[in-house]
């Protein structure tokens, strides 16, 4: 069986994608479901260490145009990021540096109550660098091999004066 560079690249891409999905599913995250009444809010805390990228995901199962206000607070309760969400699902990312307890504060701006599902955690993006490089190498090798294969491909042309 002949193993080509294209097949090796395809295997590298598949293994890299699997590796990234395993890293992302193993992240430390907190998840909570709540019902927020008009003008009420709730907070959720999570412990972060080092310097990396954090994430939050907000999902409203019965969305009908409500507005939710999100704030990310650092260890000293300084606002890192804030956003108004007007969609059924929203995912946001923020940079954090330093160890400690970070907070996501969710406030209902709508006139009716909202059913929310909030996820808050660390992406572990630094652990995704090796599989990302593996995917890049695999993709480049697949592109190069496809180009070389197509470059040498000759298509038969019909004769112009067929009677």
N, C-alpha and C positions, 0 to 999 in steps of 0.2 A: 504494500500500500504506500503510495507516494504522499508524503506530507508536504503541502505547499505553505508558503509564507502567508497566503490568504487564510488558510485554515488555522494556522497558529494565531494570526491576528484576531480571527473570530473567537477563538477560545479565550484569548486574553481579554477581549471585550466582555464576554459573558461572565468570566470569573470575576473581573473587576466590578461589574454591575452587581453581582451577588454579594461581593465583599462590602460594597457601599451600603447595600440594603441591610446587611447584618449589622454594620456599625450604626446605622441610623435607627434600627429597631431596638438596639441595646442602650440608647441614650437614657439619661436620667430625666424623667419628666413627671410632672404632676398633672392630673386630669380631674376636673370637677364639673358636675352638672348642677345648675341652679336656675331658679326662676327669679328674675329681678322685677320688682314692681316699679312704677313710675318714679323717676328721680332717685332710685336707690342704687347702691353700689356694693361690691364685695371685693376682697383682696385675696390673693393667693401668693404664697411665698415658696421659693426654691433656693437651695444652696448651690452656689457656683464656686468653682475653684479655678485659679489661673486666669489666663486671658484667652478668650474664644468668642464664639458667636452663639447667642441664645435665640430662641424662637418662641412664638406664641401662635396658637391657632384658636380662632373663635368660630363656632358653628351654631347657627340659629335654625333649629329644625322647622319651625313654623314661621318662616320669614315672610313679612308682608310690608316691607319698606321701613322698618324700624332703624333707629340710629343708636349706636353704642359707642361710647368714648373709652379708649384704652390708654393707660399710662403705664410705662415701665419705670420703676424706681430702683435706684442703686442702694448700696449698703447704708448710705447716709441720707436716704429718702430724697435724693436729687432726681429730677425727671431726666431719664435718658432718652426716651422716645414717647411720643403721644400721637394718637391717630383716631379719627372718627370713622367708624365702620358702617357702611350702608349696604352690605351684601350678605348673602346667606352664609358664606364661609369666607374667612379671611385669614391669611397667614402672614406674619411679619417677623423680621429678623432684626437683631440689635447686637452691637458689640459690647462686651463687658470685660472689665479688667479688675483683678483683685478678688480675693476670697471673701465670701460672705453671703448673706441672705438677700436675694433680689426679689422684688415684688411686682406683680401685675395687678393693677387696679382697674376694674371694669365698672362703668357707670351707665345706667340706662337713661338715654335722652328722649325716649319715645313716651307717648301719652298712655300707652297700655303696657301690660307686663310682657316680658320677653323670656322665653325658655332658651337657655344658653348651655353650651358645652365648651369649656375652656381648657386648653392644653398649654403647658408652660414648661420649658426646659432648655437643656444645652444640646447643641447640634453635634458636638465632638468633631468639628470640621477638621481639626488637625489630624485626626485618625483617618480621614478620608483622602489624604494626599497620596499615599502609596497606591491605593486602588485607582485613583484618578489618573495617575501617571501610567498605570497598566492599561487603562482604557484608551488613553491618548496614543500610546505606542501601538496597541492593537489596531486602532482606527487608522493611523497613518500607514501601517503595513498593509492593511486591506485596500486603502486608496491607491497606494503605489502599485500593488499587484494587479488591481483592476485596470489601472492606466496602462501598464505594460501589456496586459492581455488584449485590451482594446486597440492599442497602438499598432500591433502586428496583425490585426484582423483585417482581411481584405474581403470586400464584397464583390461578387461577380456582377458585372454590368452586362445588360442585354445588348445585342448588336443593334445598331441604329437602322440598318437597311434590311429588315426582315420582310420578305415578299410573301 
